[in-house]
Amino acid sequence: MTQRTRNWLLLAPAGLWFTLMLVVPLTVVLIFSFGERGAAGGYVPAFTLDQYANLPARWAAFKNTMTLAPLGTIAALLIAYPLAYFLAVRADPKWKTILLVLVIVPFWTSILIRSYAWIFILGGRGIPALLDWVGIEGVRLINTPFSVLIGIIYGYLPLMVFPIFVSLDRLDKRLLEASSDLGAKPWHTFMQITLPLSIPGVATGCLLVFILLMGEFLIPAILGGGKVFFVGNALVDLFLQSRNWAYGSAVAVTLVVIMLISVTAYMRFIHRLGATREDVSIM
Amino acid sequence: MSRDNTYISKQKLMEELRRYKNGSITRRHFLNVTGLGVATAALGAAMPGLRAGPAFAAGDIGDRVILATWPNYHDPANFEAFTEATGAHVQLNVFGSNEEMLAKLQAGGSGWDVFVPTNYTITTYVGEDLIEPLDTAMLPNYVSGNYEARFAEAGSVDGKLYAVPKDWGTTGYVVNTEHTDGVKMTSWKQFWDMTRDSFSGRTMVHDYQLTTIGNALKYFDYSFNSVDEAELAEAEKLLIDAKPHLFAISSDYQPSLRNGDAWMSMAWTGDGKQLNTDMPEMAYILGSEGGEIWSDYYAIPKGAPHRDAAYALINFLLDPEVNAREVLVHGYPTADSATNALLPAELLNDPILYPAQELLTALEFSAAVTLTDPNRAELMARFKSA
């Protein structure tokens, strides 16, 4: 067996998977997006741009997704960074493993159950009752964009913590000592050394969280009470309620295109910050 | 005050958890009866005791049957009895709208053995070749003469029997009378006006185009079934106007009504009955303008993977004794006289299950066209994404 055949054989499983599970479905979706809805729902072959012309009817869903996904990503970053920093740099090594496990523990339970738990916490008998008790009355949290944001941050925080932790953990601590020996204040050291060297982790974390958030539908459905509508929710409705596969496909294609554009722009931006393509480990 | 507050023992929790793992109760039911906070706390302590359920001896009909149905619509104890008798355990899939059920069947490979369609959808299922005619020889407990005709006739299409009656009921709304300031609620007009006034942020509507649009149409005294574009446009205006005042758009309204977050919600008979039983301040109202009367059926989809088990389950649930236990738990009336003969008189005279005649006559059975009308479907989607 030549090296060449061996390479092909090794690549075959992944290639087959990639073709069957990604290329074929995406092609089907693209073809469907030019079709029409059947009389009882479903798909009828056609060639029309009607579905794309009707996209503005889902403007609110796109707007919600494109506001809350970046907002959720940034909020998760702001919370995750100090946590990852503490874990990687400050935490006592003998506690480190335990603390890291604690960050993963929530993943042992389904996100569905955990989001359900937030219904109780954010509902009238949860935090609002507590606020009421200390004299702040009439606060409503559940089924608002805010409660969806809370759910998003909560659900995706570990995904943000880990890449940042890894990049901070790999950081050569001698650089910090050198910086301090040369008279830099801690804040300077952080800005000049720690932060730039952790950019790959930040970039990976943000990308991971952002991509998943753009397709999110569970958290808005559970914590938004059906009122905070993401593109994901629009898609679920189009396929599972109104059975308009053609229009659903057009919305899906549009979402994919928006993701491609924003991820490309994002990669350019990160590149300019000095991280190389290889640094952002999921690309 | 409400059921979800009561203490649950560790042993009971483990029982519920095991039932949940077996699929005999839904995740929703599991959370409901256990109370999630308690569950989380007790789980840690109880974990070592967690063992897989007993292996069922495979009977003649296989080891499982998959039932697609509606929330709070069965007595879990009956499913356990079925499993004991046949060796097949019942897996539940719970749905909030007929559209969702149709979408799953249209997409193919639903894996269901039995499902519970509503009267107006059956002609579409037959037309799309998605359900199979029933073999009455395999349903000895189905005695067609025992059923009130208007709740059974939708099961036959062109003289062929495709579905047998489960329960019937109405679509009204539940209101927590502690918040109405003594105002007597009687109409859909009040429902929508209160929502946009003193009940702002406290009302729920179904995540279901049929009832949400239908009951908005009733505000203007139009037919619940209207597909007239001008009338639908008016309903849409009302819905969009009311949306900022809604607590949620969801067909799972019991938890929010029980914990006090929501004060009013569109509701079906059985949910009205269940809520009223546990919290007497919860009143079930039928709009004086009318609204929906419906009947649900058991049907078997084409290509059901456990066909024998499907027949066995339907036959079991149609047994009057079993059916009577179902009714006592879910609070929906049945049209089967043999079952009714076993039910206590107080239930048969219950005004929630059996509303006064003048309220009933105003109600309409839904029309098949509402299921497939693209304008109604798109209106609902616009309302949700607005």
Interface residues (C-beta under 8 A of the other chain):
Chain A: R37 A39 A40 G41 G42 A57 R58 A60 A61 L112 I113 Y116 A117 I119 F120 G123 G124 R125 R140 I142 N143 G225 G226 K227 F229 N233 A234 D237 L238 F239 L240 Q241 S242 R243 N244
Chain B: R27 L31 L36 G37 T40 S97 E99 E100 L102 A103 K104 Q106 A107 T124 G127 E128 G201 D207 Q209 K243 L246 F247 A248 I249 S250 P255 S256 N259 G260 D261 L371 T372 P374 A377 E378 M380 A381 R382 K384 S385 A386
